[in-house]
């Protein structure tokens, strides 16, 4: 029997899955990742913790399965497309891994938009420039991170970094595959699948710190002696480049033909549709992202809510106080099934790490609660908030003539019947789940098998593996209600609450005035309060 090891280096966890030659999961192991928030709107993970979790996961899978390690044919994996870590010449991380949850590079994003000709629209297929993009984070590292300024050799995504470490690669041999590079969103040529020197020159990013570009099924190295000794695998197992998490998720749920759509309900809830190439209208005006798929000549437009699934974890951990207790999700889903569409008017805005595009100043919040509001209502409001975001995406895609009548629900969120029905109703589209919900890890196993010549066609093999499970038909009355509620949601978000979000931003940055520490008499305090009132634009506007 032949076996393949898949790695999924995600936001909330690092997962390792062992597949047999029939692509059945034989064993798996997941390790929770610790996300650090050192400052407001900053987010970091330890890049080497991913490596440790991957090594330990492989070891655990071999132990659980009891297979002969010599039968493992290859290791492949995926990682976060919007996030980077800086490494030195030895290939060691010298910065934290900065993921898409981070907004520290807002100034760099603003500078690009104000000073650079947007040639990335034609070259990369994207018009959006945001702080979360790897290219923009790279600019921040080059300006602000002292260790990287002195010793930085390459900028890496976390998936390729982990695979490179398993192979013992130095910086000069580290890599990025053609799908993960498209997750940088700007700075590359989507058609040619190359870095764009023109763009990188504008951004001030040296070409030499960019890793070499490979195909997802290229063998980039072999398992090192040290990794072999730790895991129990034989030295020399082929390490396959793999692809970005978004692309592997789309591939793993069978989105392989133009017009097919998928909801990838992970930490960052994503909605994507496959297209046959760059659509100028979508690239320029939709606010959606354009990326290259894992397989040749596959392309997607997609949008995402970076704290989509994370909002559910936040509510469980920070609000309910049941950190790490996955049984809460089932309980909350059951409670929300008894709540009518619209959550009794309660709304949630899932911008826990800041907004984007037309609502860049938005933050996370609940609206319209009453003394009758309970856990079920709040939970359903969170689920509906993600569905409303998806409506924005599908409206833009449908407006250019792409029919979206069927959507595949995949990843962890697809286990929730109530959430799947909400999305089917809100999108006015039939939803389908699959019996196999692995998504990205299944895709990586297929790519690994293809890389070593054990299968000849990924799409054909995938078609034999994916079997529909449940179907969700849109309820017409609910669809009409959700459309009306969506308009209210968008009006609040983009118009009525704009000033409110500005006030909230002011309050987040407001600190105790150090100049008052030495003031001792009430007259001075009263004078200071009067001056503060006059100088505060929020107070003046409301006065």
Secondary structure, DSSP 8 states (H G I E B T S, - for coil): --EEEEEEE-SSEEEEEEEETT--EEEEEEEE---B-SSTT--BB-HHHHHHHHHHHHHHHHHHH---GGGEEEEEEEE-SSEEEEE-TTS-B-S-BEETT--TTHHHHHHHHHHS--THHHHHS-----TTSHHHHHHHHHHH-HHHHHH--EEE-HHHHHHHHHHT--GGG-EEEHHHHHTT-SSEETTTTEE-HHHHHHHT--GGGB-EEE-TT-EEEE--HHHHHHHS--TT-EEE--EEHHHHHHHHTT--STT-EEEEESSSEEEEEEESS--HHHHHHS--EEEE-SSTT-EEEEEEETTHHHHHHHIIIIII--TT-THHHHHHHHHHTTS-TTGGG-EEE--TT---GGGTT---EEES--TT--HHHHHHHHHHHHHHHHHHHHHHHHTTT----EEEEESGGGG-HHHHHHHHHHHTSEEEEES---THHHHHHHHHHHHTTS-S-HHHHHHHH--EEEEE---HHHHHHHHHHHHHHHHIIIIITHHHHHHHHHHHH----GGGTT--SHHHHHHHHHHHHHH-HHHHHH-
